[in-house]
Amino acid sequence: MLAHAFGGQVDDLPGGPEVGTHAVRLAPEAGQDALFAGLPAQFPAQLVHYQSVLRLPQRAVLLARSAMEPHQAFRVGGCGWGVQFHPEFSAQAMQAYVDHVNGPHDATVSATPDAASLLGRFAAMVAARD
């Protein structure tokens, strides 16, 4: 939604849905980002999306990608982050989703503590602004 709202292009993910736990790789710009700085260069994340940000909005900063998704995370301005992956999904929630949709037979699911840490990082940033 964020990409679309700021003029990016969003449509079906070329190659079909990305489902399961997959590696997300940070872009160099993530090292200076208030939310992503300090994360490992690559970490597992829960992914389930059928649509993709095909083109980032102007002035958006690319922060992360995966093998299938060139725009896994990005920032617009100083405090607007968009992510394709699901930091809120536990391994149990992801497995339930894979089972429910009869996901890809090669879909693997594992814990994603680094991706999940973004929720606490974001909450701390918001609390510090008060």
N, C-alpha and C positions, 0 to 999 in steps of 0.2 A: 504494500500500500504506500509506503513512504516513497519508494522509487517512482511509482506512478504519479503520486501527488506533486512531486517536484519535477515532472517532465521526462522521466526515464521511460523506457519501453519495457513492458511486461507482457509475456505471452507464455504459451505452453513450453515446457522444458524440452529442447531438442533432444531426442534420444530416449524420451520417456521419463517416468518418475524416478527420483532418487530416494531410496527407502533403506533404512537401517542405520547402523553406526559406521560412519566413514571418516576418513582423515580430512581435516581442514588445515590448510596451510596459510600462514599469515603473509601478507604483503609487507614490503619494507616499511611502508607508512604506518603500519600498526605499532611499530616500536615507539612512535612519538604520540600515539593516540591515548587520550585520557582513560578510556575504558579498556583497550586491548593491550596496552603496554605491560610487559612483564609476563605475558602468556608465552608458553613454549612456541617455537616456530611452527610446529605441527602438533595437533591434538585431535583426539576423536570427538565427534559430535553426533547427536541424533538428528537424522535427516529424513524428512518425509515431505516432499513437495512435488507438485505436478506442474507448477508454473515457475517461471524464472525471470530474473531481471536481465533482459537481453541487452539493454543499453542503460548504463547509469545516467542519472541526471547530470546536467552540467555542474561543474564544481564539486561533485561528489568525490569523496576520497575512498578508493578501494582499500579494504582492510584484510580480506581473506577470500580464498577460493578453495574449491575441491576439484577432484578429477572431472566431474561432470558439470560443475557449476562455477563459472568464472567470477561470479559476484556473490559469494557466500555471505560477506559482510561489507558494509560501507557506512560512511558517515556523511551527513549533509549538515554543513554549518558546524557550530561548536557543540551542539548537544542533541543531535538527531541521528540515531543509529538504526540501521536496518540489518537484519540477519535472516538468512534463509533457513539456517539450522534452528533446532529447538533446545535452547539451554534449560528450559523448564521440564523437559522430559527425562525421567529416570530410565534406567535400563528396563525396568519392569513395564513402564508405560509404553516404551518403544516396542518391546516384545509383544505386548497386548495389541498394539496397532498392527504390527506385521502379521500376527495371527488372524486378526479380524478381517483384514483386507486380502488375506491369502497372498501376502507380499512375495517378492522375488524369492525363489527357493535358495538362492545363495546369499540372502540378506543375513548379515551377522549383527548381533546386538551385544554391546558391552557398556560398562560404566563410562561416564564422560565428565569427570570432576572438573577439568579445566573449562570446558564449555559451560557447565553449570555455575562456575564461579562468577560468570558475567552478571548473574542476577544480583548477587550480593555486592559486587563492585558497583553496579548501577545504583542500587539502593543507597550505598554509602555516599556516592557522589551527590545524589539528590538530597540526602540528609545534611550534607556539608554545606549546601547552598542556603540553608535557612539561617 
